[in-house]
Amino acid sequence: MTNKEILKRLYKNYTNKYLKKIILAAFFSITLAASTSAVAYLLDPAINELFINKSETLLYIIPVFIVIAFIVKGGSLYLAKVIMINVSEEVKKDIQIDMFASLIKADTQLIDNKHSGKFVGNLMNDVNMIVNLISTAILNLFKDSLTLIGLLSVMFYQNWKLSLIAIIMIPLASFAAKVLGKRMGKVVNEQMQRAGVLTSYLIEIFKNHKLIKIFQKESYEKKRASNLIDTLKESSRKINIVFVRASPIMESLTGIMIAFIIFVSAKLIMGNELKVGNFFSFLAAMMLAYQPVRSLATLNLSIQQGLAGAKKVLPIIDNINEIKDEIGSKDLTIKNGQITFNNVEFGYLIDERKILNNINLKIPGEKMTALVGHSGAGKSTILNLIPRFYNINSGEIKIDDQSIYNATLYSLRKNISLVSQDTTLFDDTIKNNIAYANLDASQEEIEEASKYSFANEFIEKLPNKYETKIGENGVRLSGGEKQRLSIARAILKKSPIILLDEATSSLDADTEDKIQKAINFLTQGRTTVVIAHRLSTILNSDKIYVIDKGNVVGEGKHDDLLITSEIYKNFYEKQIKKS
């Protein structure tokens, strides 16, 4: 996407709806320009009438007009900035909402393939750069351009010869800005990339602070952080140095211009071609023009930063999901919830490794089916394919003889609940975490789900009970407590299909027993697919599939597999007989 295309896109999608407000800001920019020009213009009659002609009539009038001009100037600047601040915040909200909506709907593989910190950096830092381009750049372009035009008008009115000399400064300043802009674009992109890396690192630090402490790596992480901050500092230093390079250039140009103009003006005054009042009015206009010229010359910084941010954010907003409703998709109708895999093959796009090879499964409806195998065998991948977190490469997956690829995603996922060992909870109340499955659920329904999941045992002991805040991802709860809340949430959803991924792992015997009872209630009369390293939890499954290296290498009930599957037999001997 070219810079021109980016600017068109930003206007069409985000600034166009606030065009009336921007026009109003432009109007106040006009009054700002007019009042600034008036200040310069009034110096001519002030000097000629008050100091030379000593007019008592204008003694009070001219100072009042100057005061009014400054009041209008200050008020116009304030109103223009307030309007553009409001516009920028609205645009910021719109872009962030669009980006957030895109990320929420994004395919799981997109999220898996990029560190969350990078998305946070995109959502906050890069969007701020875009907004700065829209607000600051637009306002400065209006304000400074119009002010410069007004002051140039005053300058030409006072003396066209001096004005021609003065305007030589403008193309010189523009040339300097163009040269600096090329360098600015490079260092801005570098700085934004390094800021994203630092954001990602900080998220990891907060997530793994216990690991850092137990391995006593505080000094090590401090050094790593110091190196990242140093690289970011170096990028920021480069940006600021490139930015301030404009100052000596502009100061030098201004000094040369003023010196030359004073020289020429003196010649003109000596030759009676220029009055003293005209000269001071001209000089004031030229000095006042210095600020807008300088601002316009350095405007490239905001533009380059904004464009760099847009190049990162807009592709995320424009992301096209591969996992979506197909044309003609219909709502999934559940009869008994039988799930079948026919010759299913799958591999992750990022590394193109084949994870599943010609998988054929027949998962009976309203019964429990277990998947057993070594870590990395492909069990969790099979579970993730059922709600279409990923699309298969080939083959077919059906529920009650309906292809899940011909069903709407909403109806498919509405009928599925997932409980995993990595319980996901929000930094919210216990009530809201359970009710996430059904936001319309009554307090009675929430408490009933908690009762059947045995979560009410610890909830009732808490000072605020269901209104207790649990911290980020349930940090204030034990593993078993978090798991029981997850099961309560699944119970509340009342889905006919239940997916359990290591739901009882890493729990003590007493907690595991309670959770197993909760799972038994949850899965009663429902199609259940369970992954468990502990065979004790799945011995009574209606069907067990043995998965190894992406292949189905055994199927049957427990007793059958002890005879027919060497892998299953080894699992059993290692776990059951030795326990």
C-alpha positions as CSV (number, residue, x, y, z in Angstrom):
1,M,0.0,0.0,0.0
2,T,1.5,3.3,-1.1
3,N,1.5,6.5,1.1
4,K,-1.1,8.0,-1.2
5,E,-3.4,5.0,-0.9
6,I,-3.0,5.1,2.9
7,L,-3.9,8.7,3.1
8,K,-7.0,8.1,0.9
9,R,-8.0,5.2,3.1
10,L,-7.7,7.2,6.3
11,Y,-9.8,9.9,4.8
12,K,-12.5,7.7,3.4
13,N,-12.8,5.4,6.5
14,Y,-12.1,7.6,9.4
15,T,-11.9,11.4,8.8
16,N,-14.6,11.8,6.3
17,K,-17.4,11.4,8.9
18,Y,-15.9,14.3,10.9
19,L,-15.5,16.6,7.9
20,K,-17.9,19.2,9.3
21,K,-15.8,19.5,12.5
22,I,-12.6,19.7,10.5
23,I,-14.1,22.5,8.3
24,L,-15.0,24.3,11.5
25,A,-11.4,23.9,12.8
26,A,-10.3,25.3,9.4
27,F,-12.6,28.3,9.9
28,F,-10.9,29.1,13.2
29,S,-7.6,28.6,11.5
30,I,-8.7,31.4,9.1
31,T,-9.5,33.7,12.0
32,L,-6.2,32.8,13.6
33,A,-4.4,33.7,10.4
34,A,-6.3,36.9,10.0
35,S,-5.7,38.0,13.6
36,T,-1.9,37.2,13.3
37,S,-1.7,39.1,10.1
38,A,-3.6,42.0,11.7
39,V,-1.0,42.2,14.5
40,A,1.8,42.6,11.9
41,Y,-0.3,45.1,9.8
42,L,-1.1,47.3,12.8
43,L,2.5,48.0,13.5
44,D,2.6,50.3,10.4
45,P,0.0,52.8,11.5
46,A,1.2,52.4,15.1
47,I,4.6,53.6,14.2
48,N,3.6,56.2,11.6
49,E,0.7,57.7,13.5
50,L,1.7,57.3,17.1
51,F,5.5,57.8,17.0
52,I,6.1,59.9,13.9
53,N,2.8,61.9,13.5
54,K,2.0,61.7,17.2
55,S,-1.7,61.3,16.6
56,E,-3.7,61.5,19.9
57,T,-6.9,60.3,18.2
58,L,-5.3,56.8,17.5
59,L,-3.4,56.7,20.8
60,Y,-6.1,54.5,22.4
61,I,-7.7,52.9,19.3
62,I,-4.6,51.2,17.9
63,P,-3.6,49.5,21.2
64,V,-7.2,48.3,21.6
65,F,-7.2,46.8,18.2
66,I,-3.9,45.0,18.9
67,V,-5.3,43.6,22.1
68,I,-8.4,42.4,20.3
69,A,-6.3,40.8,17.6
70,F,-4.3,38.9,20.2
71,I,-7.5,37.8,22.0
72,V,-9.0,36.5,18.7
73,K,-5.7,34.8,17.8
74,G,-5.6,33.0,21.2
75,G,-9.3,32.1,21.2
76,S,-9.1,30.8,17.6
77,L,-6.1,28.7,18.3
78,Y,-7.8,27.2,21.4
79,L,-11.0,26.4,19.6
80,A,-9.2,24.9,16.6
81,K,-7.1,22.7,18.8
82,V,-10.1,21.6,21.0
83,I,-12.1,20.6,17.9
84,M,-9.2,18.6,16.4
85,I,-8.5,16.9,19.8
86,N,-12.1,15.7,19.9
87,V,-11.9,14.6,16.2
88,S,-8.6,12.8,16.9
89,E,-10.0,10.9,19.9
90,E,-13.0,9.8,17.9
91,V,-10.8,8.7,15.0
92,K,-8.6,6.9,17.6
93,K,-11.6,5.1,19.0
94,D,-12.8,4.1,15.5
95,I,-9.4,2.7,14.4
96,Q,-8.9,0.8,17.7
97,I,-12.5,-0.7,17.6
98,D,-11.9,-1.8,14.0
99,M,-8.6,-3.3,14.9
100,F,-10.0,-5.0,18.0
101,A,-13.0,-6.4,16.0
102,S,-10.6,-7.8,13.4
103,L,-8.4,-9.4,16.0
104,I,-11.4,-10.9,17.8
105,K,-12.7,-12.4,14.6
106,A,-9.2,-13.4,13.3
107,D,-8.3,-17.0,12.6
108,T,-6.6,-18.7,15.5
109,Q,-3.5,-19.3,13.4
110,L,-3.0,-15.5,13.0
111,I,-3.1,-15.0,16.8
112,D,-0.8,-18.1,17.4
113,N,1.8,-16.8,14.9
114,K,2.3,-13.4,16.5
115,H,3.2,-12.4,20.0
116,S,0.4,-10.7,21.9
117,G,2.7,-7.8,22.8
118,K,3.0,-6.9,19.1
119,F,-0.8,-6.5,18.9
120,V,-0.8,-4.4,22.0
121,G,1.9,-2.2,20.5
122,N,-0.2,-1.9,17.3
123,L,-3.4,-1.1,19.2
124,M,-1.8,1.6,21.4
125,N,1.4,3.0,20.0
126,D,0.9,2.7,16.2
127,V,-2.7,4.0,16.4
128,N,-1.5,7.0,18.4
129,M,1.0,7.7,15.5
130,I,-1.9,7.5,13.0
131,V,-4.1,9.8,15.1
132,N,-1.2,12.3,15.5
133,L,-0.9,12.4,11.7
134,I,-4.7,13.0,11.3
135,S,-5.0,15.6,14.1
136,T,-1.7,17.4,14.4
137,A,-0.8,17.3,10.8
138,I,-4.2,18.4,9.5
139,L,-4.5,21.3,12.1
140,N,-0.9,22.5,11.5
141,L,-1.4,22.3,7.7
142,F,-4.5,24.5,7.9
143,K,-3.3,26.8,10.7
144,D,0.3,27.3,9.5
145,S,-0.5,27.5,5.7
146,L,-3.3,30.1,6.2
147,T,-1.2,32.1,8.7
148,L,1.7,32.1,6.3
149,I,-0.5,33.2,3.4
150,G,-1.9,36.0,5.5
151,L,1.5,37.2,6.7
152,L,2.9,37.0,3.1
153,S,0.0,39.2,2.0
154,V,1.0,41.8,4.7
155,M,4.6,41.6,3.6
156,F,3.7,42.2,-0.1
157,Y,1.4,45.0,0.8
158,Q,4.2,46.7,2.7
159,N,6.9,46.1,0.1
160,W,7.0,43.7,-2.8
161,K,10.8,43.8,-3.3
162,L,11.5,42.8,0.3
163,S,8.8,40.1,0.1
164,L,10.5,38.5,-2.9
165,I,13.7,38.3,-1.0
166,A,11.9,36.8,2.1
167,I,10.0,34.1,0.2
168,I,13.3,32.6,-1.0
169,M,13.4,31.1,2.5
170,I,10.3,29.0,1.9
171,P,11.7,26.7,-0.9
172,L,15.0,26.5,1.0
173,A,13.2,25.3,4.1
174,S,11.1,22.9,2.1
175,F,14.2,21.4,0.5
176,A,15.7,20.9,3.9
177,A,12.6,19.3,5.2
178,K,12.5,16.9,2.2
179,V,16.1,15.8,2.8
180,L,15.5,15.3,6.5
181,G,12.2,13.5,5.8
182,K,13.9,10.6,3.9
183,R,16.1,10.0,6.9
184,M,13.2,10.4,9.3
185,G,11.1,7.7,7.6
186,K,13.9,5.1,8.2
187,V,14.5,5.9,11.9
188,V,10.8,6.1,12.7
189,N,10.2,2.6,11.3
190,E,13.1,1.4,13.3
191,Q,11.9,3.0,16.5
192,M,8.4,1.6,16.2
193,Q,9.7,-2.0,15.6
194,R,11.9,-1.7,18.7
195,A,9.0,-0.4,20.7
196,G,6.9,-3.4,19.7
197,V,9.7,-5.8,20.8
198,L,9.9,-4.0,24.2
199,T,6.1,-4.3,24.7
200,S,6.2,-8.0,23.9
201,Y,9.1,-8.5,26.4
202,L,7.2,-6.6,29.2
203,I,4.1,-8.8,28.8
204,E,6.3,-11.9,29.1
205,I,7.9,-10.5,32.2
206,F,4.6,-9.8,33.9
207,K,3.3,-13.2,32.9
208,N,6.4,-15.1,34.1
209,H,7.4,-13.1,37.2
210,K,7.2,-16.2,39.5
211,L,9.5,-18.2,37.1
212,I,12.0,-15.3,37.2
213,K,12.0,-15.3,41.0
214,I,12.3,-19.1,41.5
215,F,15.2,-19.3,39.1
216,Q,16.7,-16.0,40.6
217,K,17.0,-14.4,37.2
218,E,16.2,-10.8,38.3
219,S,19.7,-9.6,37.4
220,Y,19.6,-11.4,34.1
221,E,16.2,-10.0,33.1
222,K,17.3,-6.5,34.2
223,K,20.2,-6.8,31.8
224,R,17.9,-8.0,29.0
225,A,15.5,-5.1,29.7
226,S,18.4,-2.7,29.8
227,N,19.6,-3.8,26.4
228,L,16.1,-3.5,24.9
229,I,15.6,-0.1,26.4
230,D,19.0,1.0,25.2
231,T,18.1,0.0,21.6
232,L,14.8,1.9,21.9
233,K,16.6,4.9,23.4
234,E,19.1,4.9,20.5
235,S,16.2,4.9,18.0
236,S,14.5,7.7,19.9
237,R,17.7,9.6,20.0
238,K,18.1,9.3,16.3
239,I,14.6,10.6,15.7
240,N,15.1,13.6,18.0
241,I,18.5,14.4,16.4
242,V,17.0,14.3,12.9
243,F,14.1,16.4,14.1
244,V,16.3,19.1,15.8
245,R,18.6,19.3,12.7
246,A,15.8,21.5,11.3
247,S,16.5,24.1,14.0
248,P,20.0,25.2,13.1
249,I,19.1,25.1,9.4
250,M,16.0,27.3,10.0
251,E,17.9,29.6,12.4
252,S,20.7,30.1,9.9
253,L,18.3,30.7,7.0
254,T,16.3,33.2,9.2
255,G,19.5,35.0,10.3
256,I,20.7,35.3,6.7
257,M,17.3,36.6,5.6
258,I,16.9,39.1,8.3
259,A,20.5,40.4,7.8
260,F,20.0,40.8,4.1
261,I,16.5,42.3,4.5
262,I,17.8,44.9,7.0
263,F,20.5,45.8,4.5
264,V,18.1,46.1,1.6
265,S,15.5,48.0,3.8
266,A,18.1,50.5,4.9
267,K,19.0,51.2,1.2
268,L,15.3,51.6,0.4
269,I,14.7,53.9,3.4
270,M,17.7,56.0,2.5
271,G,16.4,56.3,-1.1
272,N,12.9,57.3,0.2
273,E,11.4,54.1,-1.3
274,L,10.3,52.7,2.1
275,K,8.9,54.3,5.2
276,V,10.1,53.2,8.7
277,G,6.5,52.1,9.6
278,N,6.3,49.9,6.5
279,F,9.7,48.3,7.4
280,F,8.7,47.4,11.0
281,S,5.3,46.0,9.9
282,F,7.1,44.0,7.2
283,L,9.7,42.8,9.7
284,A,7.0,41.8,12.2
285,A,5.2,39.8,9.6
286,M,8.3,38.1,8.5
287,M,9.3,37.2,12.1
288,L,5.8,35.9,12.8
289,A,6.0,33.8,9.6
290,Y,9.1,32.1,11.0
291,Q,7.0,29.8,13.3
292,P,4.5,28.5,10.6
293,V,7.4,28.0,8.1
294,R,9.4,26.1,10.7
295,S,6.3,24.1,11.7
296,L,5.5,23.2,8.1
297,A,9.1,22.2,7.5
298,T,9.0,19.7,10.4
299,L,5.5,18.5,9.6
300,N,7.2,15.6,7.9
301,L,7.9,13.9,11.2
302,S,4.3,13.5,12.1
303,I,3.5,12.3,8.6
304,Q,6.3,9.7,8.5
305,Q,5.3,8.4,11.9
306,G,1.6,8.2,11.0
307,L,2.3,6.4,7.7
308,A,4.6,3.9,9.5
309,G,1.9,3.2,12.0
310,A,-0.8,2.9,9.3
311,K,1.3,0.3,7.4
312,K,1.2,-1.9,10.5
313,V,-2.4,-1.3,11.6
314,L,-4.4,-1.3,8.3
315,P,-3.2,-4.8,7.3
316,I,-4.6,-6.1,10.6
317,I,-7.9,-4.4,10.1
318,D,-8.0,-5.7,6.5
319,N,-7.1,-9.2,7.5
320,I,-9.2,-11.7,5.5
321,N,-10.2,-14.7,7.6
322,E,-9.9,-18.2,6.1
323,I,-12.3,-19.5,8.7
324,K,-15.7,-18.1,7.9
325,D,-19.2,-19.1,6.9
326,E,-19.3,-20.6,3.4
327,I,-21.8,-19.4,0.9
328,G,-25.1,-21.2,1.6
329,S,-24.2,-22.2,5.2
330,K,-27.0,-23.4,7.3
331,D,-27.6,-23.7,11.1
332,L,-26.3,-27.0,12.6
333,T,-29.0,-29.2,13.9
334,I,-28.0,-31.5,16.7
335,K,-29.7,-34.9,17.0
336,N,-27.5,-37.0,19.2
337,G,-24.1,-35.3,18.5
338,Q,-22.2,-38.0,16.6
339,I,-18.9,-36.7,15.3
340,T,-17.1,-38.3,12.4
341,F,-13.6,-37.6,10.9
342,N,-13.2,-39.0,7.3
343,N,-9.6,-39.0,5.9
344,V,-8.7,-35.8,7.7
345,E,-5.3,-34.3,7.1
346,F,-4.0,-31.1,8.8
347,G,-0.8,-29.1,9.1
348,Y,-0.1,-25.6,10.5
349,L,0.5,-23.0,7.8
350,I,3.5,-21.4,9.6
351,D,5.8,-24.3,9.3
352,E,3.9,-26.5,6.9
353,R,4.4,-29.6,9.1
354,K,1.8,-32.3,8.7
355,I,0.2,-32.9,12.2
356,L,-2.6,-35.3,11.3
357,N,-2.4,-38.0,8.7
358,N,-5.6,-39.6,7.2
359,I,-7.5,-39.5,10.5
360,N,-10.7,-41.5,10.6
361,L,-12.8,-41.3,13.8
362,K,-16.3,-42.2,14.7
363,I,-17.3,-40.5,18.0
364,P,-20.6,-41.8,19.2
365,G,-23.3,-39.3,20.2
366,E,-24.3,-38.8,23.8
367,K,-21.3,-40.9,25.0
368,M,-17.7,-40.4,26.1
369,T,-14.8,-40.9,23.7
370,A,-11.2,-40.6,24.9
371,L,-8.1,-39.7,22.9
372,V,-4.9,-41.2,24.3
373,G,-1.3,-40.7,23.2
374,H,2.1,-39.2,23.8
375,S,2.6,-35.5,24.1
376,G,2.6,-34.0,20.6
377,A,0.8,-36.9,19.0
378,G,-2.0,-34.7,17.7
379,K,-4.8,-35.1,20.3
380,S,-5.4,-31.4,21.0
381,T,-5.3,-30.6,17.3
382,I,-8.2,-33.1,16.8
383,L,-10.1,-31.3,19.5
384,N,-9.4,-27.9,18.0
385,L,-10.7,-29.0,14.6
386,I,-14.1,-29.8,15.8
387,P,-15.1,-26.1,16.6
388,R,-13.2,-25.0,13.5
389,F,-10.4,-23.1,15.3
390,Y,-8.4,-24.3,12.3
391,N,-9.4,-25.5,8.9
392,I,-8.4,-29.0,7.7
393,N,-6.2,-29.5,4.6
394,S,-8.3,-32.3,3.3
395,G,-11.0,-34.7,4.3
396,E,-14.3,-34.2,6.0
397,I,-15.6,-33.6,9.5
398,K,-19.3,-34.2,10.2
399,I,-21.7,-33.8,13.1
400,D,-24.9,-35.9,12.8
401,D,-24.0,-36.3,9.1
402,Q,-23.8,-32.5,8.6
403,S,-20.5,-31.1,7.4
404,I,-19.2,-28.6,9.8
405,Y,-18.0,-26.6,6.8
406,N,-21.6,-26.2,5.6
407,A,-22.8,-25.0,9.0
408,T,-22.6,-21.5,10.3
409,L,-19.8,-20.9,12.7
410,Y,-22.2,-19.5,15.2
411,S,-24.5,-22.5,15.3
412,L,-21.4,-24.9,15.4
413,R,-19.7,-23.2,18.3
414,K,-23.0,-22.6,20.1
415,N,-23.3,-26.3,20.5
416,I,-19.8,-26.9,21.8
417,S,-18.2,-26.3,25.2
418,L,-14.4,-26.6,25.9
419,V,-12.7,-27.2,29.2
420,S,-8.9,-27.3,29.2
421,Q,-6.0,-27.5,31.6
422,D,-5.1,-23.9,30.7
423,T,-8.2,-22.4,32.2
424,T,-9.0,-19.0,30.8
425,L,-10.5,-16.5,33.3
426,F,-11.0,-12.7,33.2
427,D,-9.9,-10.1,35.7
428,D,-13.5,-9.8,36.9
429,T,-15.9,-11.2,39.5
430,I,-16.6,-14.9,39.9
431,K,-20.2,-14.3,38.9
432,N,-19.2,-12.6,35.6
433,N,-16.7,-15.3,34.8
434,I,-19.3,-18.1,35.1
435,A,-22.0,-16.0,33.4
436,Y,-19.7,-15.5,30.4
437,A,-21.3,-18.6,28.9
438,N,-24.7,-17.0,29.2
439,L,-24.9,-13.3,29.9
440,D,-28.6,-13.5,30.5
441,A,-28.3,-16.2,33.2
442,S,-30.0,-15.5,36.5
443,Q,-28.2,-15.6,39.9
444,E,-30.0,-18.8,40.6
445,E,-28.8,-20.5,37.4
446,I,-25.2,-19.3,38.2
447,E,-25.4,-20.7,41.7
448,E,-26.8,-24.0,40.4
449,A,-24.0,-24.4,37.9
450,S,-21.5,-23.7,40.7
451,K,-23.2,-26.3,42.9
452,Y,-22.8,-29.1,40.3
453,S,-19.2,-28.1,39.6
454,F,-18.4,-28.0,43.4
455,A,-17.3,-24.4,42.9
456,N,-19.8,-23.2,45.5
457,E,-17.7,-24.9,48.2
458,F,-15.0,-22.3,48.0
459,I,-17.1,-19.4,46.7
460,E,-19.3,-19.4,49.8
461,K,-16.2,-19.0,52.0
462,L,-15.0,-15.9,50.2
463,P,-15.9,-12.5,51.8
464,N,-17.7,-11.2,48.8
465,K,-18.8,-14.6,47.5
466,Y,-19.9,-14.4,43.8
467,E,-18.8,-10.7,43.6
468,T,-15.2,-11.5,44.5
469,K,-12.6,-10.3,42.0
470,I,-10.3,-13.1,41.0
471,G,-7.4,-11.1,39.4
472,E,-5.7,-11.5,36.0
473,N,-6.5,-15.0,34.8
474,G,-7.7,-16.0,38.3
475,V,-4.4,-15.4,39.9
476,R,-6.0,-15.4,43.4
477,L,-7.4,-18.9,42.9
478,S,-5.9,-22.4,43.1
479,G,-5.6,-24.6,40.0
480,G,-8.5,-26.7,41.2
481,E,-10.7,-23.7,41.9
482,K,-10.1,-22.2,38.5
483,Q,-10.9,-25.5,36.9
484,R,-14.2,-25.8,38.8
485,L,-15.2,-22.3,37.6
486,S,-14.4,-23.4,34.1
487,I,-16.7,-26.4,34.5
488,A,-19.4,-24.3,36.0
489,R,-19.2,-22.1,32.9
490,A,-19.6,-25.1,30.6
491,I,-22.5,-26.4,32.7
492,L,-24.2,-23.0,32.3
493,K,-23.8,-23.1,28.6
494,K,-25.7,-26.5,28.3
495,S,-24.0,-27.5,25.1
496,P,-24.7,-31.0,23.7
497,I,-21.0,-31.5,22.8
498,I,-18.2,-31.3,25.4
499,L,-14.5,-31.1,24.7
500,L,-12.2,-31.8,27.6
501,D,-8.5,-31.2,27.2
502,E,-6.4,-32.5,30.2
503,A,-9.1,-31.1,32.5
504,T,-7.9,-33.0,35.5
505,S,-4.2,-32.7,35.1
506,S,-1.9,-31.4,37.9
507,L,-4.5,-31.7,40.6
508,D,-4.3,-33.4,44.0
509,A,-6.3,-36.5,44.6
510,D,-9.1,-34.9,46.5
511,T,-9.5,-32.0,44.1
512,E,-9.3,-34.4,41.1
513,D,-12.1,-36.5,42.6
514,K,-14.4,-33.5,43.0
515,I,-13.6,-32.3,39.5
516,Q,-14.2,-35.7,38.1
517,K,-17.6,-35.8,39.7
518,A,-18.3,-32.3,38.2
519,I,-17.2,-33.6,34.8
520,N,-19.5,-36.6,35.2
521,F,-22.4,-34.3,35.7
522,L,-21.3,-32.0,32.9
523,T,-20.9,-34.9,30.4
524,Q,-24.0,-36.9,31.3
525,G,-26.0,-37.6,28.2
526,R,-23.7,-35.4,26.1
527,T,-21.2,-36.2,23.3
528,T,-17.9,-35.9,25.1
529,V,-14.4,-36.0,23.7
530,V,-11.8,-36.2,26.4
531,I,-8.0,-36.0,26.4
532,A,-6.3,-37.3,29.5
533,H,-2.8,-38.4,30.5
534,R,-4.3,-40.1,33.5
535,L,-5.9,-43.3,32.2
536,S,-7.8,-43.7,35.5
537,T,-10.1,-40.9,34.4
538,I,-11.1,-42.5,31.0
539,L,-11.1,-46.3,31.7
540,N,-14.9,-46.4,31.5
541,S,-15.0,-44.5,28.2
542,D,-17.4,-45.9,25.6
543,K,-14.6,-45.7,23.1
544,I,-10.9,-45.0,23.2
545,Y,-8.7,-43.9,20.3
546,V,-4.9,-44.2,20.5
547,I,-3.1,-41.4,18.6
548,D,0.6,-41.6,17.7
549,K,2.5,-39.2,15.5
550,G,-0.7,-37.9,13.8
551,N,-2.1,-41.3,13.1
552,V,-4.9,-43.4,14.7
553,V,-3.1,-46.6,15.8
554,G,-5.7,-48.2,18.0
555,E,-9.4,-48.0,18.8
556,G,-11.8,-49.8,21.2
557,K,-12.6,-50.1,24.8
558,H,-10.1,-50.4,27.6
559,D,-10.0,-54.2,27.8
560,D,-9.7,-54.5,24.1
561,L,-6.8,-52.0,23.8
562,L,-4.8,-53.8,26.5
563,I,-4.6,-56.7,24.0
564,T,-4.5,-54.9,20.6
565,S,-2.5,-51.8,21.3
566,E,1.1,-51.9,22.6
567,I,1.2,-48.1,23.1
568,Y,-1.9,-48.2,25.2
569,K,-0.7,-51.2,27.2
570,N,2.5,-49.3,28.0
571,F,0.5,-46.3,29.2
572,Y,-1.5,-48.6,31.4
573,E,1.5,-50.4,32.9
574,K,3.3,-47.2,33.7
575,Q,0.3,-45.5,35.3
576,I,-2.1,-48.0,36.7
577,K,0.0,-51.0,37.8
578,K,2.6,-48.8,39.4
579,S,0.1,-46.6,41.3
